[in-house]
């Protein structure tokens, strides 16, 4: 026995087993105490309430919805609304961030100063205040009859943004998205297999030509019968008919998240561009490359590889920031869970669903970004500790 106690590995295993046992005992005690407390207050537990009808309505839904639908479907709609807001905000924040990063690294003093002012302004004003500000702006846009028209296809009014939409089935959009993502993951694999050969570049060019053709074919066969391919919004009476409507709550939140996140992503992009070694840039000039070629073939590819880990953190933060939709009345996952708690009283179960939902969403975002990072990483470029 004494020899075992003198063995460091054995002592570590015993200590870890003791800690795990103590944690497990604490969790069991907490569960039993909570159950006894709930039973004393005649409160029921479990997830059976998910099959009951909610009996209440909300302002925006990605899927068709009625007050007779169950809590289960309501939770699904909340997750889809959050994903829509999050992806729109992240996409626009990325575009704004790239532009701001380029402006911040510009040799033009005026541009660099404007970029600095933007970053310091939007990064230091709380996101919830920006959401309230933009909601006030969007809600006070003109009425539909005096709506602001953009090329007679997009209309801005206090009731929302109206824009054209394709009359195709939802499943076809999902298939297009899956094909596009699969193609993006297939290219790096094929490139490594074919070792950057001429055949690889030929297949790549053919693939990028065929992909839009395949999308058009899917859209044609998935077209909703007896409807025009493109549903255009048009003013009829006191409101617009046709097209798709983005409500003021969603519009304000997308603008707020895009501008707020763009300030942070702009700094990440700036740091990535500045991290490219000057020797690489000078080597490009020595070899006769023009400035635009040095940027597109040397500086930008290396900067993308440098900023991806930081961008992952920013994307996760922006996805969590969608919970501010509660302050402007947007029916996101957090708001639907809050309303469900007030209506059903199943606090613990609904909080568990809320935490599990956001955990799944953010882990998925991190997994996709890390996969992209691993695919495009230059082997041996980074020094591992």
N, C-alpha and C positions, 0 to 999 in steps of 0.2 A: 504493500500500500504506500509505503514511504517513497518508493521509486516513482510511482504514479504522481504523487504530489510534487515531486521535484521536476516532473516533466512539464515544461511550459505550455506545450500544445494541449495537454490534458487539462491543465488548470484553466486555460482559455475556454475550452469546450464546456467545462463545468460552470464557469461564470456565465457564459452566454445562455446555457440551459436554464440557469437560475433566473436570469433577467427575463427570458421569454416566459417562463412559468409565472413570474410575478405579474407581468403585463397581462397574460391571459386570465389570471385570477382576478385582476382589477377590472378587466372588461366584463367578465361574467358577473361580478358583483354589481357593476353599473347597470347592466341589462336587467338583472333581477330586481334591483331597486327601482328602476324606471317602470318596469312592468307592474310592480306592486303599487307604485304611486298612481299609475293610470287606472288600475283596477279599483283603487280606493275612490277615484273621482268618477267612476263609471264611464270611462272613455275607452272606446274600442280601438284596436290596433290592427294592422294588416293593410294589404293593398287591394282588398275587395272593392273599395270605393271607386277604383278606376273604371269599373263597368257601369257606374251610375251616370245619369244625365246631369250635365252641369246646370242647365236652366238659366244661363246668362250668356250674353253676347259681348263681342269686342269689335274694335274698329277695323282691323286689318287682318287678313288671312291669306296665306299662299294657296291653301286648298279650300274648296267649297265647305261652308260650315253653317250649322244651325244650332239653336239653343237646345235641341234634343240630343245632340251628340254627347258622347261619353267623355269623362275626364281623360281617358287614354288618348283619344283623338285630339283633345285640346292640348295635351302635353306635346304631341307630335307637331301640331301647328305652331306651338310656341318655339320649339327647336328649329323648325324650318324658317320662321320669321327671324330668329336670331342669326341663323346661318346666312340668310339673304342680306341682312343689315351688315353683318360682319364681313362678308366677302366683298360687297360693294364698297364699304368703307376702306378695307385693306387694299383693294385694287386701286381706288382713286388716291389713297394716301401714298401708295408706292409711286404712282405717276408724279404726284406733287413732290414727293421726297427726292426723286431722281432729278427733277427740274431744279429744286432748291439746292441740291448738292452740286450740280453743275454750275449754278450761279454763284454759290459760295466759293468755289475754286477758280472762278473766272479772274483773269488779269485785269478786267475792267473794274475800277474802284467803285463806280456807282452801282453796278450790278452786285458786287460783293457786299456793299453796304446795305442794299435793299434786301438781300438774302439774310443778312444778319438781323436786320430789323424784324423780318418775318419770323425767323426762328425764335428770337427772344420774346416776341409778342405772343405768338400762339402756344409756345411751349410753357409759358409761365402764367397763363390764364387757365383756371380749372376747366376741365372738359364739360362739366355740368353747366357752368355759366355760358360757355360757348353754345351748347345745345339750346339753352333757353333763348339766347340772343338770336340764333338763326331760326328758331321756331317762330319767334315774333316777326322776323323779316318775312318768312315764307307765308305765314298766316295772313299777313297784310298785303299780299299781292292782289292785283285787280280781280274783280269778279269775272266769271267765265265770258261774259259778253265783251269785256274789255281786256281779255287775256293777252299776255305778251306772246306773239307768234314768232317762232324761229323757223324760217323757210317754209311756213305753212304746213309743217309736219309735227312740230313739237310746240305745245302750248303751256305757258306758265300762268297759273291762277291761284287764288287763295284756297281753292278746293283741291289743289294738287297739280302735279305735272302730268300731262297727257302726251303720249307718244305712240307711234305705230307699233304693231305687234304681228307676228306671223300666226296665221290660223293653222297651227299644226299641233298634233297630240303631244302631251307632256313627255310620254315615254320616248319619243323620238329625240327630244332634247337631251334626255339622260343618256341615250345611246351615243349621240354625237360627243358628249362630254367624255364618256368612257373611252371612245375610240381616240379622241385627241390626247387624253392622258396616257393611254397605252402607247401611242406613237411616240410621245416625248420620252417615255422610259425605254422604248425599243431602240431608239437611235443610239444612245450611248453603248448599249449592249452590242449592237451590230457594229458600231465603230471599233470597239475593242476586238471583236471577233475577226473583222476584216482588216484590222491594223491600218486604218486610214488609207486604204487602197483607192484606186480610181473607181472601182466598181461600187464602193461604198458611197462616194459622192454622187454617182449616177443614180443609185437607188434612192438616195436622199432627195434628189431633185424630183424624181418621178413621184415619190411619196407625197411631197408637198403639193404637187400638181393634182394628184388623184384625190387627196383628202377633201378639198372643197367640192370636187365633183361627187364624191360619195355623200357628203353632207347635203348637197342639193337633191340628190336622188332620194335620200331618206326623208327629207322634208317634203318632197313631192308626193311620195307614197303615204306619208303620215298626215297629209292635208285633210282638214276637217271638211266633209262633203258639203256641197252647196254653199260655200263661203268663199270670198275672195282670198287669195294667198296672203295678202297684206291687209290687215284691218286698220284703217286710218281713222284717227279721231276727227269728229266734225261737230260743230256747234249746232245743236238742235234744241230750240226753245231756250231755257235758262241754264242749260248745262251741256257738256260734251257727251257724245255718244260714240261708241266704238273705240278702238285702240286699247291701250292700257293706262291705268291711272296709278301714279305713285303718290300716296297721301302726304299731306304736309308734314306729319310727324316723321315719316320715314325720310323724306327729303331733307329735313332739318338735321336729323341725326347723321345721315350720310355726309352732309357738308361739314358738320362739326368734327366727326371722326376723321374725315379726309384731311382737313386743315390741321387739326391737332396732331394726328399721326404723321402727316407730311413733314412737320417741323422736326420730329424726332428722327424719322427715316432720312431726312435731308442731312442731318449731322452724321448719321451712320454712313451714308453715301460719300459725304465729304471726307470722312476719315479713311474710307476705303480707297478713294482716289489718291489721297495724299500718302497712303502707305506703299504705293508702288515705288520700288527703288528707282532713283534717278538714273542709275547705270543702265537699266533696261530701256528707259526712254532715250537716253543718249545713244545707246546701241542702235536703236531704230533710226535715228537721224543719220548716224554714220553709214548705215546700210542703204540710205537714200529714200527712206519712207517719208511720205508727206505727213503733216500734222494730223489729218483726219484718219489716216491709216494707223498711225501710232496710237491714237485714241481707241479706235475700234478693234485693233488686233493685239494690242499690248496692254494699254492702261486699263480699259474697261474689263476685259476678261479676268485680269488679275484682281481688280477691285471687287468684282462680283464674288470671286472665291473668298476674298477677305471679309466681306460684309455679311455673308449668308448666316453665320451663327448669331450675329447681333440682330439681323432681320427676323430670325425665328423668334427671339425674345419680344421684339416689337409687335409681331403679328399676334402672338399669344396675348400680349397686353391689350391690343386693340380689340381682340375677340372678347375679352373679359369686360372691356369698356362698353359693350353693347347694353349692359345692364342699366345704363343711364336712360334708356328708353322710357323707364317708369315716370320720369319727371315731365315728359311731354305727352304721355298717354299712348305710347306705342306698345302694341301687344307682343312684346318679346317674351322669351322663355321666363325671365325673372318676374315680369309683371303677371303672367298667367299663373305662375306658381304662387305668387303673393295673393292673388285673388282666390285661387283654389283653397289656400289655407284659411282665408276668412270664411269661405262658403262651406267647406267640408269639415274643418277642424282637425284634419289629419296632418298636424304640423311636422312631426318627426318623419313620416313617410315622404311627404312632399319636399322637405329639405334634403332628404337623402336622394330623391330623384333629381333635384336641382344640382346638387354637388356632383352626382354621377354623370349628369348630362354635360356639364361644363368640363368635367375631367375627361370625358370621352372626346369632346370637340377639340380641346386644347392639345391632348395627346395626339390626336389625328393630325392636327396642323404641324406639331413638332416632328412627327414621324415623316410626313411628306417633305418638309424642309430639310431634315437631316438626310433623307434618302437622296434628295437632289444634291446636297452638299457632298455626299460620298461619291455620287456619280461623276461630278465635274471636278473633284479634287485632283490636283496634279500630284502624282505619286512621287514622294521624295522632296517636294517643294517645301512642305512644312517640317519644322524640326520638332520631333516628338520627344517629350521628356521621359 
